Amino acid sequence: MLSPSSSSHALRAMSLDAIRGFESAARHLSFTAAAEELCITQSAVSKQIKTLEDALGKALFLRGGKGLSLTPQGRELYEAARAALAQLASAVDRLLAVDRASVAVTTTPSFAALWLAPKLAKFQLLEPAIDVRVDASEARVNLEREGMDLAVRLRPVLPAGEGPPPLLQEQALLVAAPAVAARIHSATDILDTPLLVYHDPATRFAWMSWTAWYERLGLKPSARQPCLYFSQYEHVLTAAVQGAGVAIGRTPLVLPLLGSGQLNVVLPGQTVAGLGYHIVTSIHSAERPAVQKFRAWLERELTLEAIG
């Protein structure tokens, strides 16, 4: 363990620019991507990382033929840097916008991209004096530590009486572009259609598994059927809109695309219940009027989706 004097010396050697460069490189696992994001050269990013490694006396990245990866010490510093920069950004936002209220919300990338972002214009019309900052992350962040006001989270739905009911429970259903959907009249027609797969290595959600859907529909997988795999769910739906195949849709995420006619339901009536949507508010933000207004709006919008 470092002595107080040693840690103070190390901290003095760490500039804010170096911390920002490290955080970006660690997030992207790429010095090139970090340089592009920060509008500096790759060489500058490399020097920033070396400054930190020299100050700590520890390697932060493993540099190999397969690219960058974080060392255990690098992962620890990344988590601390991400939280510190988020808190600093939140404080700066508040100081620079003294006359404006703001709300910071964290949620999953798919919910942010497919549901929340398209609806924020509606909230802005209702509350033009409130700014909204969206943090899209698969990680379940600590709201107080990272300066976030509230989170939209998905959880398994518990039996009645064993916990607060969700505002909305998602439903899984099959979707495709209109031209593709028009060719699927029965379950067996899916065998002649490319599958768009949300690749979840842990197979956490059976309702998002094509294996489970094939069992439900009485189908047997065929090695001749092409599949496209995606690590981000929003990319699955983008490919579906372009007519690349049939996808497993999730409400409410897929509802805007169904409403606009970009996607159609395949085999109507075949649905599976999934996770429940909950809103969690930071204990430090619960009494702020702007946060209360944004939370009330979210609750109304999610409830309307449930009714619809």
C-alpha positions in Angstrom: 0.0 0.0 0.0 1.3 3.5 -0.9 2.0 5.9 2.0 0.1 9.2 2.0 3.2 11.0 0.7 3.7 8.5 -2.1 0.0 8.7 -3.2 0.2 12.5 -3.1 3.3 12.4 -5.3 1.6 10.0 -7.8 -1.6 12.2 -8.0 0.5 15.3 -8.7 2.0 13.6 -11.7 -1.5 12.8 -13.1 -2.9 15.6 -15.2 -6.6 15.8 -16.0 -5.7 15.4 -19.7 -3.9 12.2 -18.9 -6.8 10.8 -17.0 -9.2 11.8 -19.8 -6.9 10.2 -22.3 -6.7 7.0 -20.3 -10.4 6.8 -19.7 -11.1 7.1 -23.4 -8.5 4.6 -24.4 -9.7 2.1 -21.8 -13.3 2.6 -22.9 -12.5 2.0 -26.5 -9.6 -0.3 -25.9 -7.9 1.7 -28.7 -5.4 4.6 -28.6 -6.5 5.5 -32.1 -10.2 5.8 -31.2 -9.3 7.8 -28.1 -7.2 10.2 -30.2 -10.1 10.7 -32.6 -12.6 11.3 -29.7 -10.3 13.8 -28.0 -9.1 15.5 -31.2 -5.4 14.8 -30.4 -2.8 12.6 -32.0 -2.3 8.9 -31.1 1.2 9.7 -30.0 -0.2 12.2 -27.5 -2.5 9.5 -26.1 0.4 7.1 -25.8 2.4 9.7 -23.9 -0.5 10.4 -21.5 -0.8 6.6 -20.7 3.0 6.3 -20.2 2.8 9.3 -17.8 0.2 7.5 -15.7 2.1 4.2 -15.8 5.3 5.8 -14.8 3.6 7.6 -11.9 2.0 4.4 -10.6 4.8 2.1 -11.5 2.3 -0.3 -13.0 1.2 -1.3 -16.4 -2.4 -0.3 -17.2 -2.7 -2.0 -20.6 -1.6 -5.3 -22.1 -0.3 -4.6 -25.6 -0.5 -7.7 -27.9 -1.1 -8.9 -31.4 -4.9 -9.0 -30.7 -5.0 -5.4 -29.6 -5.3 -3.7 -26.2 -6.7 -5.1 -23.0 -6.7 -3.7 -19.5 -4.6 -5.1 -16.7 -6.3 -5.7 -13.3 -4.7 -2.4 -12.2 -5.9 -0.7 -15.4 -9.5 -2.0 -14.8 -9.4 -0.6 -11.3 -8.2 2.8 -12.4 -10.7 2.9 -15.3 -13.7 2.4 -12.9 -12.4 5.2 -10.7 -11.6 7.5 -13.6 -15.0 6.9 -15.2 -16.8 7.8 -12.0 -14.6 10.8 -11.2 -15.0 12.3 -14.7 -18.8 11.7 -14.7 -19.0 13.5 -11.3 -16.8 16.3 -12.6 -18.8 16.7 -15.8 -22.1 16.8 -13.8 -20.7 19.5 -11.5 -19.4 21.6 -14.5 -22.7 21.2 -16.3 -24.5 22.6 -13.2 -22.1 25.5 -12.7 -22.2 26.5 -16.4 -26.0 26.3 -16.5 -26.9 28.2 -13.3 -30.2 29.4 -14.7 -31.2 26.0 -16.2 -32.3 22.8 -14.4 -30.8 19.6 -15.6 -31.5 15.8 -15.2 -28.9 13.0 -15.7 -30.4 9.6 -16.5 -28.7 6.3 -17.1 -30.2 3.4 -18.9 -29.3 0.6 -21.4 -28.0 1.5 -24.9 -30.9 -0.1 -26.6 -33.5 1.7 -24.5 -31.7 5.0 -24.9 -31.4 4.6 -28.7 -34.7 3.0 -29.6 -37.2 4.5 -27.0 -35.9 7.4 -25.0 -34.0 9.5 -27.6 -36.9 9.6 -30.0 -39.2 10.8 -27.2 -37.0 13.5 -25.7 -38.3 16.1 -28.1 -41.7 15.5 -26.6 -40.4 16.1 -23.1 -38.5 19.3 -24.3 -41.8 20.7 -25.6 -43.4 20.1 -22.2 -40.4 21.3 -20.1 -38.1 23.6 -22.3 -36.3 24.8 -19.2 -34.9 21.3 -18.2 -31.8 19.9 -19.9 -31.5 16.1 -20.0 -28.2 14.2 -20.1 -28.4 10.5 -21.1 -25.8 8.0 -20.1 -26.2 4.8 -22.1 -24.4 1.8 -20.4 -24.9 -1.9 -19.9 -23.4 -1.4 -16.4 -25.7 -0.9 -13.5 -24.0 2.3 -12.2 -24.1 3.7 -8.7 -26.3 6.8 -9.1 -24.8 8.8 -6.2 -21.2 7.9 -6.9 -21.4 8.7 -10.7 -23.5 11.9 -10.3 -26.7 10.5 -12.0 -30.2 11.5 -11.0 -32.2 8.5 -12.0 -32.0 5.2 -13.9 -34.4 3.2 -16.1 -33.7 -0.4 -15.3 -35.0 -3.8 -16.3 -35.6 -6.5 -13.7 -37.3 -9.9 -13.7 -40.9 -9.6 -12.8 -41.6 -11.0 -9.3 -44.9 -12.7 -8.2 -47.6 -10.3 -6.9 -46.8 -9.1 -3.4 -43.1 -9.9 -3.6 -41.9 -6.4 -4.7 -43.1 -3.3 -6.5 -44.8 -4.0 -9.7 -43.1 -2.8 -12.9 -44.4 0.2 -14.8 -44.3 -1.9 -17.9 -43.4 -5.5 -18.7 -41.8 -6.1 -22.0 -43.2 -8.5 -24.6 -41.1 -10.4 -27.1 -42.6 -11.0 -30.6 -41.3 -11.7 -34.1 -40.8 -8.8 -36.5 -39.5 -8.1 -40.0 -39.6 -5.5 -42.7 -43.0 -5.5 -44.5 -41.7 -7.2 -47.6 -40.1 -10.0 -45.5 -43.1 -10.3 -43.2 -45.4 -10.7 -46.2 -43.6 -13.9 -47.2 -44.1 -15.5 -43.8 -47.6 -17.1 -43.5 -46.8 -19.9 -41.1 -44.0 -20.9 -38.7 -42.3 -23.1 -41.2 -41.8 -20.1 -43.6 -39.3 -18.8 -41.1 -37.0 -21.7 -42.1 -36.5 -20.0 -45.4 -35.7 -16.6 -43.9 -32.4 -15.4 -42.5 -32.4 -15.0 -38.7 -31.2 -11.8 -37.0 -29.7 -12.9 -33.7 -29.0 -10.8 -30.6 -25.8 -12.5 -29.5 -25.9 -13.0 -25.7 -23.0 -15.3 -24.7 -24.6 -15.9 -21.3 -28.0 -16.7 -22.8 -29.6 -14.9 -19.9 -33.0 -14.3 -21.5 -34.9 -17.3 -23.0 -37.4 -15.0 -24.7 -34.5 -13.6 -26.8 -33.2 -17.0 -27.8 -34.0 -18.4 -31.3 -33.5 -21.9 -29.8 -36.3 -21.3 -27.4 -38.5 -19.8 -30.1 -37.9 -22.7 -32.4 -39.0 -25.1 -29.7 -42.1 -23.0 -29.0 -43.0 -22.9 -32.7 -42.3 -26.6 -33.2 -39.4 -26.0 -35.6 -36.0 -27.8 -36.0 -32.9 -25.6 -36.7 -31.3 -26.1 -40.1 -27.6 -25.7 -40.9 -28.7 -24.2 -44.3 -30.5 -21.3 -42.7 -28.3 -18.1 -42.6 -27.9 -16.1 -39.4 -26.5 -12.6 -38.7 -25.2 -12.0 -35.2 -25.1 -8.7 -33.4 -23.8 -7.7 -29.9 -26.0 -4.6 -29.7 -29.8 -5.1 -29.8 -30.4 -1.8 -31.7 -28.3 -3.2 -34.6 -30.6 -6.2 -34.8 -33.6 -3.9 -35.4 -31.7 -1.8 -37.9 -30.9 -4.9 -39.9 -34.5 -5.9 -39.7 -35.7 -2.6 -41.0 -33.4 -3.0 -44.0 -35.0 -6.3 -44.9 -32.1 -8.5 -43.8 -34.3 -11.1 -42.0 -36.6 -11.8 -39.1 -35.8 -10.6 -35.6 -37.1 -11.0 -32.1 -38.7 -7.7 -31.2 -39.0 -6.3 -27.7 -41.7 -3.9 -26.6 -41.6 -1.0 -26.0 -38.3 -0.7 -27.9 -39.8 -2.0 -31.2 -43.1 0.0 -30.9 -41.9 3.1 -32.8 -40.8 1.0 -35.7 -44.0 -0.9 -35.8 -46.0 2.4 -35.5 -44.1 3.9 -38.4 -44.6 0.9 -40.6 -40.9 0.2 -40.9 -41.5 -3.2 -39.3 -44.5 -5.6 -39.2 -45.3 -8.3 -36.7 -44.6 -11.8 -37.9 -47.0 -14.6 -36.7 -49.3 -12.3 -34.6 -50.3 -13.8 -31.3 -46.9 -15.4 -30.6 -45.6 -13.3 -27.7 -43.5 -14.0 -24.6 -43.4 -11.9 -21.5 -39.9 -10.6 -20.5 -38.4 -8.1 -18.0 -40.2 -5.3 -16.1 -39.3 -1.6 -16.4 -38.6 0.3 -13.1 -37.4 3.8 -12.4 -34.8 4.3 -9.6 -34.0 7.8 -8.3 -30.8 8.9 -6.5 -31.4 9.7 -2.9 -29.6 13.0 -3.5 -31.9 14.0 -6.3 -35.3 12.8 -5.3 -36.5 16.2 -4.0 -35.3 18.2 -7.0 -38.3 19.6 -9.0 -36.7 18.9 -12.4 -36.0 15.3 -11.5 -39.5 14.9 -10.2 -41.0 16.3 -13.4 -38.8 14.0 -15.6 -39.6 11.0 -13.6 -43.3 11.7 -13.7 -43.1 12.1 -17.5 -41.2 8.8 -17.9 -43.8 7.0 -15.8 -46.6 8.4 -17.9 -44.9 7.5 -21.1 -44.1 3.9 -20.0 -47.6 3.5 -18.6 -49.1 4.6 -21.9 -47.0 1.9 -23.7 -48.3 -0.7 -21.3 -51.9 0.4 -21.9 -51.3 0.5 -25.7 
